[in-house]
Amino acid sequence: MKKKYFGTDGVRGEANKWPMTAETALYLGMAAGTYFKTGGGHNNIVIIGKDTRRSGYMVEYALVSGFAAVGMDVRILGPIPTPAVGILTRSLRADLGVMISASHNGFADNGIKFFGPDGFKLDDNQELDIEKLMAEQEKIARAAPSQIGQVKSFEDSRGRYVEFAKNAFPRGARLDGLRIVIDCANGAAYKTAPWALFELGAEVVEIAVAPNGMNINDGCGSTDLDLLKTTVMERRADLGIALDGDADRIALIDEKGNEIDGDQIIAAIARDMINAGTLNGGAVVTTIMSNLGLENYMTSLGSKLVRTDVGDRNVVMKMRELGANLGGEQSGHVVALDYATTGDGLISALLVLASMVTNNKKASEILNCFKPAPQIKKNIHYVGTSPLNNSKIADHVAKTAEHLTQNGARLVVRTSGTEPLVRLMAEGADKGLLKTTIDELAHIMAKGQV
């Protein structure tokens, strides 16, 4: 059965258009509540967090109504990072956690992500079961008046999360003497990230910490580093940290103004873990988009790199299968399972800062672990169905990929799971070949035919 609502990372779309409507959220809450309601003589609890989008309240209240209608008690966390929902679901012994966010997308989009009682995102089978309940609403049992769920705010969610995150920083160590710029993307971490850094002793320069419902990820955050880079250089900061709208991904700017992506962050953390003997599973797990330079670097450290399909959920599933405790994506999802159940931008930053403090080195010395192999990327917007559904285009892509492989390069072409985009990436030593290949494919995709 093909999923109707859920994509690669929950349900996502433009707010107030299918599937991101209040009606969908209402029935999604009823179906998910029914699925996770265990009974057993205790009240079943769902916790709900959100980022700072204008549509967040609309989606939140609809979900709350759905959960309460089937007899689940609801605890509202308010604006809080996605990883905090995973952490708190497990910590509070909740039966389900929900995050309302469209991550790095603009304010017009929104999404709904679910976390099971173990704090991890749901798998495909669980999502399909919830969708079946949405399609067969007669199987949803509405609660009797005396059993309707109670709804309350959970006041200390941010404080609890900050304390969890600070566990990633060595006990007794401090950030005294370090000037850190933190770009919170006008999103979910606009309170928690500066708070944690300040408590650890840093001089904190805050930017993009004034959300108004419509400025999330707008000219700021991990997908637009110009403001952060300018601020780091103007303030002569030791490190610049950029989060995205729900703070599950990170990008860094070192003291020289260099942009640092997820691959370099993973490499730096992996090196420290290998030196400390704490890297589990014999591997770091990343995706097909991670740079070949990272793979070679891991080999040089006596470890290996295992690749999955794109998506932090795929990374986490493979990590759990292997018993690995470090993984992530080039885009900035860095997953440290010793501390969180999904990508966490603040925890990733604290692990890098711990390395800087422990080794008494600058960010540029810590974070430039390998020379990246050249990569050329391009996104192609489409209307309707993906060009990759065209068999002739798909065949041409396959032949192009084979040609690049024969020339010591590789090609990744995929349809985005969250936006109407085809993402192209070519990697190899011959930049001319890479550019020619990407330009040709982009032209074909835009035209819609070979």
C-alpha positions, 0 to 999 in steps of 0.5 A: 500500500502506498502512503497517501499523507506521509512523505520522507519526514512526516506529513508536509505541505503548504499550510491550509492546502491538502494535506496540511489542513486543519481537517487532516490534522484533526483526523490524523490526531484521532487516528494516531491517538487510537493507534498509540492508545494502550489503556492498561489502567493509566492515562495515555499521554501525547506531547506536542511541540512546534516551531514558530510558523504562523500556521502552527497554532492552527495545526496544533489546536486541530491535533489537540482536538483529535487526540482529546476526542479519542481519550488521550491526555495532551501536554503542549510544549510550545515552540521547541526544537524537533529533537527535544520532542524525541528526547522528552517523549521518552523522558516523560514516558509519553505514548506519542510525541508530535512536532509541528514543523516544516524544518528548513522550508519557508513559513508558508509550509508546515508539517507533522512529525511523530515520535513513538514512545521510544523517542524515535520517529515512526517507521513506514509500517506504523505510518501506514497503519495510521493512514488505514485508520484515517481511511476507516474512521468507523474503527476510531472510538470516540471517548465518552464525555468523562474520558475525553483527554485533558489538555495542559501546557507543560511549562518546563519543556525548554529548561528540561531540553537545555539540561539534556543538551548540555550533557553533550559538553564535558562536565566541569568544562566551560566556554569562557573566553569564546565569542559565539554567534548563534543564528536561530533562523527565527525558529524553534531554538530561538530561546534554547540555543542561546540559553545553553551557550550562555549557561556554559560561559560563552559570550553569545551574539544572537541573530535571527531570534525574533520570530514573527510567524513569517520570518522563519528561515527567511534570509537566515539559518543553516540554508542561508549563511550570508548573515552569519558569515558577515556577523562572525567576521564583524564581531571577530567571533570564534565560531558561528552556528546556524540552525534551521527552523526546527533546529535539527540541522546545523551549519557552521562558520569558522573564525576565518569565515569558511562554511562548514557542512555536515560532512566536516562536522561528522568527521570532526566528531568521529575523530574525537570519538575514535580517539576516545574509544567511544565510536560504536558499530565500527562505522559512521552512517551517512547518505548517498549525498555525503562527500567521497572525501568523508568516506576516505577520511573514515577509512584513514581513521581505521573505520568505515562509512555506510551509506543510506538513502537520503533522510535522517530517518533512514540514517537513524534506522541503519544506525540502530541496525548496526549499533552505531552511535554517530551518523548524519547528512551533508545537509547538516543533520548530525545524529549522536545517539548517545544524546538524542534520537534524531538530528540535533543542531545544538548538541552537534555544536556542543560536541564541536565546541567540546573538541575546541576547548579540550584540544585548545584549538580554533574552529578552523583547526578542528573542522577542516578534516578532509579535502572534499571531492568536487561536487556540483549540485542543482535543484530542478523545480517541477509542476505536477509529477516528477520528471523521473516518472518519465521512463525515457528520462529515467533511462537517460539518467541511468545511462548517464550515471553509468558513464560517470561511474566508468570515468571515476565519478558518481551521479545522484538524481532523486526527487525531493520528499518534501518539495517539488524538486528533482535534486541533481548531484555529480561528484568526481575529479573532473569538474568539467565533466561534472558541470557538463553532465549536470547542465545537460540533465537540468536542461532535460528535466526542465524541458520534460523530455530527452 
